[in-house]
Amino acid sequence: MGVADAFDAVAASYDQARRRLVPCFDAFYGTAVEVAAPPLRAALAAGRTPEVLDLGAGTGLLSVLLAAAVPGIRLTLVDAAPGMLTVATGHLAARGVPHRTVLADLTDPLPAGRYDAVVSALAIHHLDDDGKRALYRRAADALAPGGVFVNAEQVAGPTPALDRRYDEVWTARITELGSDAAEIAAARERMRHDRPAPVTAQCDWLTEAGLADVDCFFKEWRFAVFGGRRRIG
Ligand SMILES: C[S@@+](CC[C@H](N)C(=O)[O-])C[C@H]1O[C@@H](n2cnc3c(N)ncnc32)[C@H](O)[C@@H]1O
């Protein structure tokens, strides 16, 4: 089963397990929203509709949080799993958030546009490292001047020993939060598609892609939020 099929198979129940499987859920997604928000608020203040591109948007979790934090944005959601995008459309339509969905692979050209923010959560780690670097370059090119790229991501430990420790801590935390054996086994099955990279390497790739003010804004074990800003002029 490919990665899109693996997520489509759980699209209907995906949202319910998120707070268990991402133990730092509020700080993780909250930081991504905080990083993305300034250029969106600036566009609104200038009388423009802020444009946001969500890469690997899934059921629209990050899109919905962004739209709640900055009302008035317009979203473009890209994902290869049609069932996940159908759930996302339901969430956004119910909240009256203007959006379009694009069924595409993250290795495809990005939907045309100049975006005030390009955001992603827990998706880009499904690409190999060359794929991540190429996507970071395309994301940087798709930003409007002053726009922000932010990736809330599952990352690899910088050494094999730390990577094993990340996994031990994650398993202990999700068990404490109530994930049962079946939920953990299903998550591990989907994780066979994961190709995470360490956060420092990924920040270097964002700098290589031409972004400024690149930083890791949040990190708790394997969950990290990092990004950068397109220079003005
Ligand atoms: C763990 S979910 C994250 C969804 C959402 N961003 C969130 O934070 O809940 C990963 C999503 O990335 C999508 N995805 C993974 N690899 C992809 C690829 N190469 N092209 C397009 N979508 C991909 C999957 O279909 C899935 O919807």
PDBQT file of the ligand as one rigid body, heavy atoms in Angstrom, charges set to zero:
ROOT
HETATM    1  C1  LIG A 301       0.259  12.461   8.889  1.00  0.00    +0.000 C 
HETATM    2  S1  LIG A 301      -0.761  13.145   7.637  1.00  0.00    +0.000 S 
HETATM    3  C2  LIG A 301      -0.710  14.883   8.055  1.00  0.00    +0.000 C 
HETATM    4  C3  LIG A 301      -1.945  15.590   7.619  1.00  0.00    +0.000 C 
HETATM    5  C4  LIG A 301      -2.098  17.015   8.177  1.00  0.00    +0.000 C 
HETATM    6  N1  LIG A 301      -1.109  17.895   7.604  1.00  0.00    +0.000 N 
HETATM    7  C5  LIG A 301      -2.027  17.010   9.695  1.00  0.00    +0.000 C 
HETATM    8  O1  LIG A 301      -1.204  17.741  10.269  1.00  0.00    +0.000 OA
HETATM    9  O2  LIG A 301      -2.821  16.291  10.309  1.00  0.00    +0.000 OA
HETATM   10  C6  LIG A 301       0.268  13.089   6.184  1.00  0.00    +0.000 C 
HETATM   11  C7  LIG A 301      -0.445  13.534   4.926  1.00  0.00    +0.000 C 
HETATM   12  O3  LIG A 301       0.549  13.729   3.908  1.00  0.00    +0.000 OA
HETATM   13  C8  LIG A 301       0.060  13.180   2.713  1.00  0.00    +0.000 C 
HETATM   14  N2  LIG A 301       1.218  12.801   1.885  1.00  0.00    +0.000 N 
HETATM   15  C9  LIG A 301       2.249  12.030   2.242  1.00  0.00    +0.000 A 
HETATM   16  N3  LIG A 301       3.133  11.930   1.231  1.00  0.00    +0.000 NA
HETATM   17  C10 LIG A 301       2.627  12.658   0.208  1.00  0.00    +0.000 A 
HETATM   18  C11 LIG A 301       3.076  12.939  -1.108  1.00  0.00    +0.000 A 
HETATM   19  N4  LIG A 301       4.228  12.458  -1.589  1.00  0.00    +0.000 N 
HETATM   20  N5  LIG A 301       2.306  13.735  -1.883  1.00  0.00    +0.000 NA
HETATM   21  C12 LIG A 301       1.133  14.253  -1.414  1.00  0.00    +0.000 A 
HETATM   22  N6  LIG A 301       0.654  14.008  -0.175  1.00  0.00    +0.000 NA
HETATM   23  C13 LIG A 301       1.401  13.215   0.622  1.00  0.00    +0.000 A 
HETATM   24  C14 LIG A 301      -0.770  11.984   3.126  1.00  0.00    +0.000 C 
HETATM   25  O4  LIG A 301      -1.685  11.601   2.130  1.00  0.00    +0.000 OA
HETATM   26  C15 LIG A 301      -1.426  12.498   4.388  1.00  0.00    +0.000 C 
HETATM   27  O5  LIG A 301      -2.669  13.101   4.137  1.00  0.00    +0.000 OA
ENDROOT
TORSDOF 0
